[in-house]
C-alpha cells in the first residue's frame, strides 16, 4: 500500500471532523453539549469527505486492492510450489518402495 496516500486521506478525514468540531466548540451551547457538537461534526465530516475526498479514497482503495491481489498471487505460487514438492517426495517414496519390493535379476536366477 502506498503509505503516502493512506496518510493524506487519514489526515484529511481528521481535519474534516476536527475543524467543524472546533468551530462548534466556540459556541456556548456546544460547550455544554459537547456530545452534540461531536455528532454534528461527524455528520459534517462525513459529508465533506464524500464530496471532496473521492480521489484520495480511490488511491487508497486501489493500492489496497493491488496489495491484496499481489499477496494472493504469492500465496497461490507458494501453494503450487509446496504441492509440487509434496508430489515429488511421494513419487520418490513410491520408487524406493518398488525398488525394495522387486528382487534383483541375480536373486531370480538362483531360485528354482
N, C-alpha and C positions, 0 to 999 in steps of 0.2 A: 504494500500500500504506500502511496505517496504520503509521507508524513506531513509535508508542507500543506497539501490540500485539505487534509483532515484537521490540521491545526488552524488554518484560516477559517474553515467552516465552523469549528467549535468556538473560536473567538468571536466571530460574527454573530453566532446564535446567542452567546452570553451577552454581548453588547445589546442585541435586540431585546433582551429581557431586562438587563440592568439599567439601561438609560431610561425607559419608561418608569421603572420602579423607583429610581432616584428622583425623577421629576415628581411623581405622585407623592413621595415621602416629604416633599416640601410643603404640601397642603396639610393644614392642621387635622382635618378629619381622617386622613390616611395615616397620620402619626399614631392615632389611637387604634385605628383598624388596619394594622399593617398586613394582616392576612388577606384583607380585601384588595389592598394595593398589589400584593403578590399575585392574586388571581387575575386581576386586570392586566398586570404587566405580563403575565404568562400568555394571556389571550392576545395581547398586542404583539408580543414577541413571536408567537406562532404565526400570526397574520403577516407580519413583516418578513419572516423567513420564507413563508410560502410565496410571497410576492416577489421578493428581491434576491433570494439566495438559491435560485434554481441551479445556476451554473456551478457554484461550489459544491452543492449537494450531488449534482451529476458527476462531477470529478471524483468525489469521494466514493460514491457507489460504483462507478465504473472501475476504479482501481481495486475496490474490494472484490468485485466480480472477477477481474483478471487474476487476482491473487488466488481466489478460490479455485478457478479453473486450472491454474498452474499447479496448485497443491494436489488437485485430483489427478492430474496427468502424472505427476511424480509418484503418487501413491499407486496408481494403476501400473506404471512401469516397474515399480519395486515389487508389486504383487506378481507380475508376469515373470520377473527375474527369479523371484523366490520359487514360483511354481516350476519354472524350467529346472532350477537346481534340485528340487524335490523329485522331479521326473528322472533326471539323470542319476540321482542316488538310487532310486528304485530300480532303474534299468541295470545299474552296476550290481546291485544286490542280487537281482534275478540271474544275471550272467554268472556271478560267483557261485550261486546255489546250483545252477545247472552244471557248472564245471565240476563241482564236488560230487554230484549225484551220478554223472556219467563215468563209467570205468574207462580207463585208457585202453589203447589197442593192445598193449603188452598183456594187460590183465585178461582181455578177451581171448588171446591165443593160448593162454595157459589153462583155460577151463575146457573140460571135455565136451 
